[in-house]
């Protein structure tokens, strides 16, 4: 029906323009064009990504299932992510959602960012409304900060104008030149609008290794306490550890940042160092994904061999993986190829 209406409107527009191209175009022609847009817009958005609920809609059930079934050893992450995203996406937010992910290599920061994108955007990480900004790629030179500031402003302003529910993922923000990140502070604040644009529905994710050592030290101390277990670690204590370490780390992109001083971060999300038992679950996932075994048929001996290929710390105890799950796929290939030979 919409297609027929589109054809009729186009025919009418052509007819009117042919009879009286000058006198009639202003009155009827404009109305016809408006009709064309009214019909064409919804049709276009059925096939091409638009900033509408068809393409952008939080699936909180899928998000929770993915985090609970595929993220290991991060009991604090799941609860924080789900609660904040649901509150932000389901209501009229008072400010942009700003989540700062902190932890060592391979603990799941990028993985969770991908899960978030796939739970909100139909196109996932391929969505034109999802912007992945790599600090080492986009901002490699400390003497070019003024240029980078303009570039960052242009990206955020043009993106949010096109779609208020844009997602910005800043990877390796700890490697960003100091002072640069404060460029985006106005967009994280409580303003109803800036320059005619409302930024409060946007989401910002900061990914950083900063505070990774402080997090590991605290978790190790907890490990050595006979009365505590990993799940006893609370968000409040970790947020204090993270914010203190982040703002005082001179090599961090957020060193003495106004974003922290002015409390623009919605939540600091700690990614804890992963124990051997968590690494084994990652290994099983990779063995299944690479079609070596079905989940219930995986030999424990293969898992043990692969886990032993990774490095752990502290050296005298070997409790936590140095690289988390990051190097698991290559170690799986290495061990399984040897076994096949």
MOGI-V619025 format. One record per residue. N is the residue number from 1. RES is the residue in three letters. SS is DSSP state (H for helix, E for strand, - for the rest). PSI is psi in radians with two decimals (* if undefined). OMEGA is omega as a letter, one per 40 degrees, with the letter a starting at -180 (999 if undefined). Layout:
n-><N & N>
res-><RES & RES>
ss-><SS & SS>
psi-><PSI & PSI>
omega-><OMEGA & OMEGA>
//
This chain:
n-><1 & 2 & 3 & 4 & 5 & 6 & 7 & 8 & 9 & 10 & 11 & 12 & 13 & 14 & 15 & 16 & 17 & 18 & 19 & 20 & 21 & 22 & 23 & 24 & 25 & 26 & 27 & 28 & 29 & 30 & 31 & 32 & 33 & 34 & 35 & 36 & 37 & 38 & 39 & 40 & 41 & 42 & 43 & 44 & 45 & 46 & 47 & 48 & 49 & 50 & 51 & 52 & 53 & 54 & 55 & 56 & 57 & 58 & 59 & 60 & 61 & 62 & 63 & 64 & 65 & 66 & 67 & 68 & 69 & 70 & 71 & 72 & 73 & 74 & 75 & 76 & 77 & 78 & 79 & 80 & 81 & 82 & 83 & 84 & 85 & 86 & 87 & 88 & 89 & 90 & 91 & 92 & 93 & 94 & 95 & 96 & 97 & 98 & 99 & 100 & 101 & 102 & 103 & 104 & 105 & 106 & 107 & 108 & 109 & 110 & 111 & 112 & 113 & 114 & 115 & 116 & 117 & 118 & 119 & 120 & 121 & 122 & 123 & 124 & 125 & 126 & 127 & 128 & 129 & 130 & 131 & 132 & 133 & 134 & 135 & 136 & 137 & 138 & 139 & 140 & 141 & 142 & 143 & 144 & 145 & 146 & 147 & 148 & 149 & 150 & 151 & 152 & 153 & 154 & 155 & 156 & 157 & 158 & 159 & 160 & 161 & 162 & 163 & 164 & 165 & 166 & 167 & 168 & 169 & 170 & 171 & 172 & 173 & 174 & 175 & 176 & 177 & 178 & 179 & 180 & 181 & 182 & 183 & 184 & 185 & 186 & 187 & 188 & 189 & 190 & 191 & 192 & 193 & 194 & 195 & 196 & 197 & 198 & 199 & 200 & 201 & 202 & 203 & 204 & 205 & 206 & 207 & 208 & 209 & 210 & 211 & 212 & 213 & 214 & 215 & 216 & 217 & 218 & 219 & 220 & 221 & 222 & 223 & 224 & 225 & 226 & 227 & 228 & 229 & 230 & 231 & 232 & 233 & 234 & 235 & 236 & 237 & 238 & 239 & 240 & 241 & 242 & 243 & 244 & 245 & 246 & 247 & 248 & 249 & 250 & 251 & 252 & 253 & 254 & 255 & 256 & 257 & 258 & 259 & 260 & 261 & 262 & 263 & 264 & 265 & 266 & 267 & 268 & 269 & 270 & 271 & 272 & 273 & 274 & 275 & 276 & 277 & 278 & 279 & 280 & 281 & 282 & 283 & 284 & 285 & 286 & 287 & 288 & 289 & 290 & 291 & 292 & 293 & 294 & 295 & 296 & 297 & 298 & 299 & 300 & 301 & 302 & 303 & 304 & 305 & 306 & 307 & 308 & 309 & 310 & 311 & 312 & 313 & 314 & 315 & 316 & 317 & 318 & 319 & 320 & 321 & 322 & 323 & 324 & 325 & 326 & 327 & 328 & 329 & 330 & 331 & 332 & 333 & 334 & 335 & 336 & 337 & 338 & 339 & 340 & 341>
res-><UNK & UNK & UNK & UNK & UNK & UNK & UNK & UNK & UNK & UNK & UNK & UNK & UNK & UNK & UNK & UNK & UNK & UNK & UNK & UNK & UNK & UNK & UNK & UNK & UNK & UNK & UNK & UNK & UNK & UNK & UNK & UNK & UNK & UNK & UNK & UNK & UNK & UNK & UNK & UNK & UNK & UNK & UNK & UNK & UNK & UNK & UNK & UNK & UNK & UNK & UNK & UNK & UNK & UNK & UNK & UNK & UNK & UNK & UNK & UNK & UNK & UNK & UNK & UNK & UNK & UNK & UNK & UNK & UNK & UNK & UNK & UNK & UNK & UNK & UNK & UNK & UNK & UNK & UNK & UNK & UNK & UNK & UNK & UNK & UNK & UNK & UNK & UNK & UNK & UNK & UNK & UNK & UNK & UNK & UNK & UNK & UNK & UNK & UNK & UNK & UNK & UNK & UNK & UNK & UNK & UNK & UNK & UNK & UNK & UNK & UNK & UNK & UNK & UNK & UNK & UNK & UNK & UNK & UNK & UNK & UNK & UNK & UNK & UNK & UNK & UNK & UNK & UNK & UNK & UNK & UNK & UNK & UNK & UNK & UNK & UNK & UNK & UNK & UNK & UNK & UNK & UNK & UNK & UNK & UNK & UNK & UNK & UNK & UNK & UNK & UNK & UNK & UNK & UNK & UNK & UNK & UNK & UNK & UNK & UNK & UNK & UNK & UNK & UNK & UNK & UNK & UNK & UNK & UNK & UNK & UNK & UNK & UNK & UNK & UNK & UNK & UNK & UNK & UNK & UNK & UNK & UNK & UNK & UNK & UNK & UNK & UNK & UNK & UNK & UNK & UNK & UNK & UNK & UNK & UNK & UNK & UNK & UNK & UNK & UNK & UNK & UNK & UNK & UNK & UNK & UNK & UNK & UNK & UNK & UNK & UNK & UNK & UNK & UNK & UNK & UNK & UNK & UNK & UNK & UNK & UNK & UNK & UNK & UNK & UNK & UNK & UNK & UNK & UNK & UNK & UNK & UNK & UNK & UNK & UNK & UNK & UNK & UNK & UNK & UNK & UNK & UNK & UNK & UNK & UNK & UNK & UNK & UNK & UNK & UNK & UNK & UNK & UNK & UNK & UNK & UNK & UNK & UNK & UNK & UNK & UNK & UNK & UNK & UNK & UNK & UNK & UNK & UNK & UNK & UNK & UNK & UNK & UNK & UNK & UNK & UNK & UNK & UNK & UNK & UNK & UNK & UNK & UNK & UNK & UNK & UNK & UNK & UNK & UNK & UNK & UNK & UNK & UNK & UNK & UNK & UNK & UNK & UNK & UNK & UNK & UNK & UNK & UNK & UNK & UNK & UNK & UNK & UNK & UNK & UNK & UNK & UNK & UNK & UNK & UNK & UNK & UNK & UNK & UNK & UNK & UNK & UNK & UNK & UNK & UNK & UNK & UNK & UNK & UNK & UNK & UNK & UNK & UNK & UNK & UNK & UNK & UNK & UNK & UNK & UNK & UNK>
ss-><- & H & H & H & H & H & H & H & H & H & H & H & H & H & H & H & H & H & H & - & - & - & - & - & H & H & H & H & H & H & H & H & H & H & H & H & H & H & H & H & H & H & H & H & H & H & H & - & - & - & - & - & - & - & - & E & - & - & - & H & H & H & H & H & H & H & H & H & H & H & - & - & - & - & H & H & H & H & H & H & H & H & H & H & H & H & H & H & H & H & - & - & - & - & - & - & E & E & E & E & E & E & E & - & - & - & - & - & H & H & H & H & H & H & H & H & H & H & H & H & E & - & - & H & H & H & - & - & - & E & E & E & E & E & H & H & H & H & - & - & - & H & H & H & H & H & H & H & H & H & H & H & H & H & H & H & H & H & H & H & H & H & - & - & - & - & E & E & E & E & E & - & H & H & H & - & - & - & - & - & H & H & H & H & H & H & H & H & - & - & - & - & - & E & - & - & E & - & - & - & - & - & E & E & E & E & E & E & - & - & - & H & H & H & H & H & H & H & H & H & H & H & H & H & - & - & - & - & - & H & H & H & - & - & H & H & H & H & H & H & H & H & H & H & H & H & H & H & - & - & - & - & - & - & - & - & - & H & H & H & H & - & - & - & - & - & E & E & E & E & E & - & - & - & E & H & H & H & H & H & H & H & H & H & H & H & H & H & H & - & - & - & - & - & H & H & H & - & - & H & H & H & H & H & H & H & H & - & - & - & - & E & E & - & - & - & - & - & - & E & E & - & - & - & - & - & - & H & H & H & H & H & H & H & H & H & H & H & H & H & ->
psi-><-0.77 & -0.65 & -0.71 & -0.77 & -0.68 & -0.74 & -0.77 & -0.80 & -0.73 & -0.71 & -0.75 & -0.74 & -0.75 & -0.75 & -0.84 & -0.75 & -0.59 & -0.64 & -0.96 & 1.35 & -0.40 & -0.90 & -0.58 & -0.43 & -0.71 & -0.69 & -1.11 & -0.70 & -0.73 & -0.70 & -0.69 & -0.75 & -0.70 & -0.69 & -0.72 & -0.78 & -0.70 & -0.69 & -0.75 & -0.65 & -1.01 & -0.62 & -0.78 & -0.72 & -0.13 & -0.42 & -0.39 & 2.44 & 2.27 & 2.89 & 1.15 & 2.96 & -0.32 & -0.61 & -0.38 & 1.90 & 2.08 & 2.13 & 1.53 & -0.51 & -0.81 & -0.68 & -0.83 & -0.74 & -0.76 & -0.79 & -0.71 & -0.51 & -0.35 & -0.03 & 2.08 & 2.39 & 0.28 & 1.16 & -0.44 & -0.50 & -0.88 & -0.88 & -0.78 & -0.83 & -0.88 & -0.83 & -0.79 & -0.69 & -0.74 & -0.77 & -0.67 & -0.74 & -0.48 & -0.22 & 3.09 & 1.83 & 2.64 & -0.31 & 2.94 & 2.50 & 2.18 & 1.88 & 2.26 & 1.95 & 2.26 & 2.41 & 3.00 & 3.13 & 2.38 & 0.26 & -0.10 & 0.16 & -0.90 & -0.66 & -0.79 & -0.66 & -0.74 & -0.75 & -0.72 & -0.85 & -0.75 & -0.39 & -0.28 & -0.79 & 2.30 & -0.57 & -0.02 & -2.39 & -0.27 & -0.08 & 2.46 & -0.13 & 0.04 & 2.14 & 1.93 & 2.05 & 1.95 & 2.06 & -0.69 & -0.49 & -0.78 & -0.49 & 1.07 & -0.34 & 2.12 & -0.40 & 0.07 & 0.39 & -0.75 & -0.72 & -0.75 & -0.63 & -0.78 & -0.72 & -0.73 & -0.75 & -0.81 & -0.74 & -0.86 & -0.78 & -0.79 & -0.64 & -0.78 & -0.54 & -0.69 & -0.68 & 1.94 & -0.50 & 0.75 & 2.64 & 2.24 & 2.13 & 1.96 & 1.80 & 2.50 & 0.85 & -0.36 & -0.33 & 0.08 & 2.47 & 2.33 & 2.41 & -0.38 & -0.72 & -0.46 & -0.22 & -0.59 & 0.03 & -0.78 & -0.55 & -0.23 & -0.14 & -3.04 & 0.25 & 2.41 & -0.58 & 2.72 & 2.08 & 0.56 & 0.05 & 2.37 & 2.08 & 0.07 & -0.28 & -0.06 & 2.79 & 2.34 & 2.24 & 2.16 & 2.16 & 2.21 & 2.54 & -0.17 & 2.41 & 0.02 & -0.75 & -0.71 & -0.68 & -0.82 & -0.72 & -0.73 & -0.74 & -0.66 & -0.72 & -0.70 & -0.69 & -0.69 & -0.17 & 2.13 & -0.34 & -0.08 & 2.65 & 3.03 & -0.75 & -0.19 & -0.24 & 2.25 & 2.80 & -0.70 & -0.80 & -0.63 & -0.64 & -0.70 & -0.77 & -0.78 & -0.87 & -0.69 & -0.81 & -0.70 & -0.81 & -0.34 & 0.00 & 1.91 & -0.50 & -0.03 & 2.55 & -0.22 & 0.32 & 2.13 & 0.66 & 2.43 & -0.47 & -0.64 & -0.83 & -0.64 & 0.13 & 0.82 & -0.23 & 2.13 & -0.78 & 2.47 & 2.20 & 1.94 & 2.28 & 1.90 & 2.67 & 2.55 & 2.30 & 2.94 & -0.66 & -0.57 & -0.68 & -0.67 & -0.61 & -0.69 & -0.73 & -0.76 & -0.71 & -0.75 & -0.70 & -0.67 & -0.79 & -0.58 & 0.22 & 0.55 & -0.68 & 2.87 & 2.69 & -0.82 & -0.14 & 0.09 & 2.14 & 2.31 & -0.50 & -0.69 & -0.74 & -0.75 & -0.76 & -0.77 & -0.76 & -0.60 & -0.22 & -0.23 & 2.78 & 2.56 & 2.78 & 2.77 & 2.73 & -0.64 & -0.19 & -0.51 & 1.07 & -0.82 & 2.53 & 2.31 & -0.66 & 0.31 & -2.35 & 0.05 & -0.71 & 0.12 & -0.82 & -0.75 & -0.59 & -0.59 & -0.83 & -0.74 & -0.90 & -0.75 & -0.58 & -0.64 & -0.76 & -0.62 & -0.55 & *>
omega-><i & a & i & i & i & i & a & i & i & i & i & i & i & a & a & a & a & a & a & a & a & a & a & a & a & a & a & a & i & i & i & i & i & i & i & a & a & a & a & a & i & i & i & a & i & a & a & a & i & i & a & a & i & a & a & a & a & i & a & i & i & i & a & i & a & a & a & a & a & i & a & i & a & a & a & a & a & a & a & a & a & a & a & i & i & i & a & a & a & a & i & a & i & i & i & i & a & a & a & a & a & i & a & a & i & a & i & a & i & a & i & i & i & i & i & a & a & i & a & a & a & i & i & a & i & a & i & i & i & a & i & a & i & a & a & i & a & a & a & a & a & a & a & a & i & i & i & i & i & a & a & i & a & a & a & a & a & a & a & i & i & a & a & a & i & i & i & i & i & a & a & a & i & i & i & i & i & i & a & a & i & i & a & a & a & a & i & a & a & a & i & i & i & a & i & a & i & a & a & i & i & i & i & i & i & a & a & i & i & a & i & i & i & i & a & a & a & a & i & i & i & i & a & i & a & a & a & i & a & a & i & i & a & a & a & a & a & i & i & i & a & a & i & a & a & a & a & i & a & a & a & i & a & i & a & a & i & i & i & a & a & i & i & i & i & i & i & a & a & i & a & i & a & i & a & a & i & i & i & i & i & i & i & i & a & i & i & a & a & i & i & a & i & a & a & a & a & i & i & a & i & i & a & i & a & i & a & i & a & i & a & i & e & a & a & a & i & a & a & i & i & a & i & i & a & a & a & a & a & i & i & i & a & a & a & i & i & a & i & i & 999>
//
